[in-house]
């Protein structure tokens, strides 16, 4: 059985139970669902939609936390939920699109 690690998210203070691979990039590549868990745990009332191949990911993140923030500030909030996983190579590349709930609703009406 895989050992579980208990940690506290530095952004929200939520208690998270994470597998060891979250801390050891050599164990395996992250999957879209792994990144979804991190983002949704780190941003209040957030919905994250992800796809990817284990190293390259596309994320669409919808959160009321983005209200009043510019594009860079929104992306910084998302990057903060990923900790050092980009710097240590666990996540090689991620493309992030961010929306407030109103922006997401408008985007879907236009599509």
NUKOLBA-519044 format. One record per atom (N, C-alpha, C): x, y, z; residue in three letters. Coordinates in pm, whole numbers, plus 32768, in hexadecimal, padded with zeros to 4 digits. Last residue first. Example, Ala and Ser with C-alpha at 12.3 -4.5 7.8 and 13.67 -1.06 7.14 Angstrom:
2
85057F1F82C4ser 85577F9682CAser 850A80038313ser 85277DC7830Cala 84CE7E3E830Cala 85287EB6830Cala 
% end
This chain:
111
78798BF4750Funk 78B18B7E74CAunk 78488B2F747Funk 77F28CB1759Eunk 782D8CDB751Funk 785F8C6474CEunk 77AD8C277683unk 77418C59762Dunk 77758C7E75A3unk 78A88BFB76F4unk 785B8B8976C2unk 77E68BB27669unk 78ED8D01773Dunk 79418CB776DFunk 78F48C4276A2unk 782A8D367801unk 782C8D857784unk 787D8D3C7718unk 787C8C7E78C4unk 77F48C77788Cunk 77EE8CBF7806unk 797C8CE278F7unk 796C8C5A78C4unk 78E28C497883unk 79428DDE7962unk 798F8DD578E6unk 797E8D4B78A6unk 78BB8D887A4Cunk 78758DD779E7unk 78BC8DD27960unk 798C8CFE7AD7unk 79128CB77AACunk 78C48D047A41unk 7AC28D637A39unk 7A638D6E7AA8unk 79E78D1E7A7Dunk 7BC98C9D79B1unk 7B498CE179A0unk 7B078CF47A28unk 7CF78C497907unk 7CAE8C677982unk 7C318CB87964unk 7DC88B567889unk 7D618BB87866unk 7D0D8BCC78E3unk 7F128AEB786Eunk 7EA48B0978C8unk 7E498B74788Dunk 7FE389E27829unk 7FA18A5577EEunk 7F238A6F7841unk 810D895E78A1unk 807D896A78B6unk 804D89EC7877unk 8216887478A9unk 81D888E9786Cunk 814288E77887unk 827487BA796Cunk 82D087F7790Bunk 8295887778D0unk 826087767AB1unk 820C87A77A45unk 826887EF79E4unk 8351872E7B25unk 82E086D27B2Funk 827886F47AC4unk 841B87EB7B24unk 840987997AAEunk 839887347AB5unk 843988A47BEAunk 848288267BFAunk 846B87C47B88unk 839789797B8Eunk 8427898E7B9Eunk 8473890B7BA8unk 829C88FF7B9Cunk 82CF892B7B1Aunk 8366893A7B23unk 827F88C57CADunk 827988587C4Cunk 82A388807BBEunk 827289647D8Bunk 82F189637D40unk 82F188FA7CD1unk 811C89BC7D75unk 819789B87DC4unk 821289B87D6Bunk 802A89D67D00unk 807E89697CD0unk 8103895E7D1Aunk 7FB48ABB7D58unk 7F7A8A3C7D86unk 7FD089C57D60unk 803E8B807CD0unk 80588B707D5Funk 80208AEB7D94unk 7FCA8B777BD1unk 80528B437BE4unk 80718B2A7C78unk 7ED78BFD7C10unk 7ED78B707BE9unk 7F618B327BFEunk 7F348CFD7C4Funk 7EE58CB37CB1unk 7EE48C1E7C91unk 7FAC8D407B5Cunk 7FFF8D317BD3unk 7FB68CE57C41unk 7ECE8D5B7AB9unk 7F288CEB7AA2unk 7F848CD47B1Aunk 7E638E487B28unk 7E148DCD7B27unk 7E708D547B18unk 7F308EFE7AF3unk 7F0C8EE17B7Dunk 7EBC8E5F7B88unk 7F248EFE79D8unk 7F9C8ECF7A1Eunk 7F7E8EAA7AAEunk 7E228F6A79A6unk 7E478EE57977unk 7EBF8EAC79C2unk 7DAB90167AD2unk 7DD5900F7A46unk 7E048F827A25unk 7C8190047B9Eunk 7D118FEE7B89unk 7D318FEC7AF5unk 7B71900E7BC8unk 7BBE90897BDFunk 7C54907A7BC8unk 7B5A8EB97C15unk 7B128F377C01unk 7B6A8FAF7C25unk 7BCD8DCE7C59unk 7C0C8E197BEDunk 7BCB8EA17BD7unk 7B308D4C7D0Funk 7BA98D8D7D43unk 7BEC8DE57CD9unk 7A738CBE7C86unk 7A4F8D477CABunk 7AC68D947CE5unk 7AFC8BFD7B7Bunk 7AF68C1A7C0Aunk 7AC88CA97C22unk 7B698B087AA4unk 7AFB8B667ABBunk 7AF18B7C7B51unk 7C5D8AAD79C4unk 7C3E8ABC7A51unk 7BD78B2A7A61unk 7CE389C578F7unk 7C808A3078F8unk 7C4F8A387987unk 7E1C8954788Eunk 7DBF896778FEunk 7D6289DC78E1unk 7EDD886177FBunk 7E8888D577E0unk 7E2488DE7852unk 802F87E37811unk 7FA487EA783Cunk 7F61886A780Bunk 812D86F877F4unk 80F3877277BCunk 805E877377DAunk 81508608787Funk 81B68671788Bunk 818486F77859unk 8067857A7867unk 80C3855478D1unk 813585B778E4unk 7FC585E977A6unk 8005856A7789unk 8067853C77F4unk 7E7C867F77DCunk 7F0B867D77CBunk 7F4185F177BCunk 7D8387567866unk 7DAA86E57813unk 7E4186EC7803unk 7C9287D97950unk 7D1A87BD7922unk 7D20874D78BEunk 7BEA88C979F7unk 7BD78869798Aunk 7C618854794Eunk 7B8089277B35unk 7BF289197ADAunk 7BD488AA7A76unk 7AD58A0A7BF2unk 7AC489967B9Bunk 7B3989957B3Bunk 7ACD8A867D42unk 7B0B8A7E7CBFunk 7ADF89FF7C76unk 7AAA8AE47E49unk 7A398AD97DECunk 7A658AD17D5Bunk 7BFA8B4D7E74unk 7B748B417EACunk 7B0A8B3F7E3Dunk 7D0F8A937E1Cunk 7CBC8B077DFAunk 7C2D8AF17E28unk 7D8389A47E6Funk 7DC68A217E8Cunk 7D788A9F7E6Dunk 7CEA88D27E18unk 7D0488DD7EA8unk 7D3C89667ECCunk 7CF588F97D06unk 7C7489097D49unk 7C8389107DE1unk 7E0888C37CD9unk 7DCF89477CBAunk 7D4D895D7D07unk 7E1F87B47D2Funk 7E71881F7D69unk 7E3388A87D54unk 7D6587307C87unk 7D57872A7D19unk 7DA4879C7D5Bunk 7DD787657B8Aunk 7D5087967BAAunk 7D3C879B7C42unk 7EBD86CF7B9Eunk 7EC887617B99unk 7E4287A17BB9unk 7E4E85CE7B99unk 7EA485F87C08unk 7EAC86907C11unk 7DCD85C77AA1unk 7D7C85C27B1Bunk 7DCC85ED7B96unk 7EA885C579EAunk 7E4E863979F4unk 7DFC863A7A75unk 7FC5853F7A9Funk 7F5985327A40unk 7EFC85AA7A4Eunk 812785407ABAunk 80A485677AEAunk 804085567A79unk 81FF84247AA3unk 81CB84A17A6Eunk 814484C07AADunk 82A483A57BCAunk 825683967B50unk 822C84207B20unk 838E83CA7C6Funk 833683587C81unk 82DF833D7C06unk 841C84B07C52unk 8453843A7C11unk 83F483C27C1Aunk 83AA85777CEAunk 838D85767C5Bunk 83C384FC7C13unk 831C85677E11unk 838F85277DD1unk 8375851B7D3Bunk 823385D47E69unk 82AE860B7E9Funk 832A85D27E5Cunk 817185477DEDunk 816385D87DEBunk 81E5861B7E19unk 81A784407E27unk 81D884747DA9unk 81C8850B7D9Eunk 812684037F1Dunk 81B1842F7F1Eunk 81E284687E99unk 7FDA84937F18unk 803584247F01unk 80C384587F00unk 7F3D85578015unk 7F7B854A7F92unk 7FD284CE7F8Cunk 7E4485F880A9unk 7E86857680AFunk 7EBA855C8022unk 7E338739813Bunk 7E3586E880C2unk 7E79866380DFunk 7D80883181DBunk 7DCD87B881F0unk 7DC287628172unk 7D988988817Funk 7D518909817Cunk 7DB288968196unk 7E158A79816Cunk 7E188A3A81EEunk 7DCD89B781F3unk 7E2F8AF88079unk 7DAB8AF780B7unk 7DAB8AC08145unk 7F4A8AF88050unk 7EF48B658021unk 7E728B6A8070unk 7FCB8A1580A6unk 7FFA8A9780D4unk 7FA18B0A80AFunk 7F2C88F78119unk 7F3D895080A8unk 7F6089DB80DBunk 7FD0880F81DAunk 7F71887D81DDunk 7F9288DA816Bunk 7FD886A981B7unk 8016872E81B7unk 7FA7879681BEunk 8023855A81D6unk 7FC485C381FCunk 8010864781FBunk 8056845580FCunk 809484C58140unk 8027852C815Dunk 804882F280F7unk 800A837480DEunk 805083DF8131unk 80DD81E08055unk 80DB823780CAunk 809E82BE80A2unk 803380DE7FB0unk 808181587FA4unk 807081AF8020unk 80547F898000unk 800080008000unk 8059807D8000unk 
% end
